[in-house]
Amino acid sequence: VQLQASGGGLVQAGGSLRLSCAASGRRYTGYSMGWFRQAPGKEREFVAAISWSGGDTYYADSVKGRFSISRDNAKNTVYLQMNSLKPEDTAVYYCAADFHMIQSSIRTSDAYDYWGQGTQVTVSS
């Protein structure tokens, strides 16, 4: 599976962005998807994740209530709607996928086998 993330950019605090992650390759079904981010000098951290059916979603406490993850399996695309953005949301955002995800591991970056290239999100104060 190849993942292509897009939608990043520069936005003022309080603004919104929507990230997209399009999947392509030989296998399109059955994968859980996650978004992670990494700010300069910091470790990669979990942001949000969604099950294949879309029925289960997971969020980091820092983004809960502001970010929303969704997916359109007909388009092989996962979205991350980011509202009320803060300067501390500034980071490179990565999407990731895995076909054998265990629910207890869905917040763990090591549990994902496939990664996109990242898209920069910068929030100015």
FIMI-355690 format. One line per 4 residues: number of its first residue (from 1); their letters; for each residue x, y, z of C-alpha. Coordinates in Angstrom, 1 decimal, padded with zeros to 4 digits. Example, Ala and Ser with C-alpha at 12.3 -4.5 7.8 and 13.67 -1.06 7.14 Angstrom:
1> AS> 012.3 -004.5 007.8 ~ 013.7 -001.1 007.1
END
This chain:
1> VQLQ> 000.0 000.0 000.0 ~ 001.2 003.5 -000.9 ~ -000.1 006.4 001.1 ~ -000.1 010.0 -000.1
5> ASGG> -000.8 012.7 002.5 ~ -001.9 016.2 001.5 ~ -003.7 019.3 002.7 ~ -001.2 020.8 005.0
9> GLVQ> -000.3 024.5 005.0 ~ 000.0 027.7 007.0 ~ -003.0 028.8 009.0 ~ -003.6 031.3 011.8
13> AGGS> -004.5 030.1 015.3 ~ -008.2 029.3 015.5 ~ -008.3 028.3 011.8 ~ -009.0 025.0 010.2
17> LRLS> -007.4 022.6 007.8 ~ -008.4 019.2 006.4 ~ -005.8 016.7 005.7 ~ -006.3 013.8 003.3
21> CAAS> -004.5 010.5 002.9 ~ -005.1 008.5 -000.3 ~ -004.2 004.9 -000.4 ~ -003.2 003.0 -003.5
25> GRRY> -001.7 -000.4 -004.3 ~ -002.6 -004.0 -004.6 ~ -004.7 -004.3 -001.4 ~ -007.4 -001.7 -000.7
29> TGYS> -009.5 -003.3 002.1 ~ -009.4 -004.1 005.7 ~ -006.8 -001.6 007.0 ~ -007.0 000.6 010.0
33> MGWF> -005.6 004.1 009.5 ~ -003.9 006.5 011.8 ~ -002.5 010.1 011.9 ~ 000.6 010.9 013.7
37> RQAP> 002.6 014.1 014.0 ~ 006.1 015.1 014.7 ~ 007.2 018.6 015.7 ~ 010.9 019.7 015.5
41> GKER> 012.9 018.2 018.3 ~ 010.1 016.1 019.5 ~ 009.1 012.4 019.1 ~ 006.4 011.3 016.8
45> EFVA> 003.0 011.3 018.6 ~ -000.4 009.8 018.0 ~ -003.1 012.1 016.8 ~ -006.1 010.0 015.7
49> AISW> -007.0 006.7 014.2 ~ -010.0 004.9 012.6 ~ -011.0 001.4 012.0 ~ -011.7 -000.1 008.6
53> SGGD> -015.5 000.3 009.0 ~ -015.1 003.8 010.4 ~ -017.2 002.7 013.4 ~ -014.4 003.1 015.8
57> TYYA> -012.3 006.3 016.2 ~ -009.6 007.2 018.6 ~ -008.1 010.6 019.5 ~ -005.2 011.9 021.5
61> DSVK> -006.4 014.0 024.5 ~ -004.7 017.0 023.1 ~ -006.9 017.1 020.0 ~ -010.1 015.6 021.3
65> GRFS> -013.1 017.9 020.5 ~ -011.1 019.8 017.9 ~ -010.0 017.2 015.3 ~ -012.2 014.6 013.6
69> ISRD> -011.1 011.6 011.6 ~ -013.2 010.0 008.9 ~ -012.8 007.8 005.9 ~ -014.3 007.1 002.5
73> NAKN> -013.5 003.6 001.5 ~ -015.0 004.0 -001.9 ~ -012.2 006.6 -002.5 ~ -009.6 004.8 -000.4
77> TVYL> -009.1 008.1 001.4 ~ -008.9 009.0 005.1 ~ -009.4 012.6 006.3 ~ -008.4 014.6 009.3
81> QMNS> -010.5 017.6 009.9 ~ -008.6 020.0 012.2 ~ -010.5 022.9 013.8 ~ -009.6 025.5 016.4
85> LKPE> -005.9 025.0 015.5 ~ -003.3 026.1 018.0 ~ 000.4 026.9 017.5 ~ 001.3 023.7 019.4
89> DTAV> -000.4 021.8 016.6 ~ 002.5 022.8 014.3 ~ 004.2 019.6 013.0 ~ 004.6 017.3 010.1
93> YYCA> 001.6 015.1 010.0 ~ 001.9 011.5 008.8 ~ -000.8 009.0 007.9 ~ -000.2 005.3 008.5
97> ADFH> -002.0 002.1 007.7 ~ -002.1 -001.5 009.0 ~ -004.0 -004.6 008.0 ~ -003.7 -006.5 011.2
101> MIQS> -004.3 -003.8 013.8 ~ -005.1 -004.8 017.4 ~ -007.3 -002.2 019.0 ~ -005.0 -001.9 022.0
105> SIRT> -002.1 -001.0 019.7 ~ -003.9 001.5 017.5 ~ -002.2 004.5 019.2 ~ 001.3 003.1 018.8
109> SDAY> 003.3 004.1 015.8 ~ 005.2 000.8 015.7 ~ 002.0 -001.1 015.1 ~ 001.7 000.5 011.6
113> DYWG> 003.4 -001.1 008.6 ~ 002.7 001.6 006.0 ~ 003.5 005.3 006.1 ~ 002.9 008.3 004.0
117> QGTQ> 005.5 011.0 003.3 ~ 004.1 013.6 005.7 ~ 002.5 017.0 005.2 ~ 003.6 020.2 007.0
121> VTVS> 001.0 022.0 009.2 ~ 002.1 025.4 010.6 ~ -000.2 027.4 012.9 ~ 000.8 031.0 013.5
125> S> -000.1 032.8 016.7
END
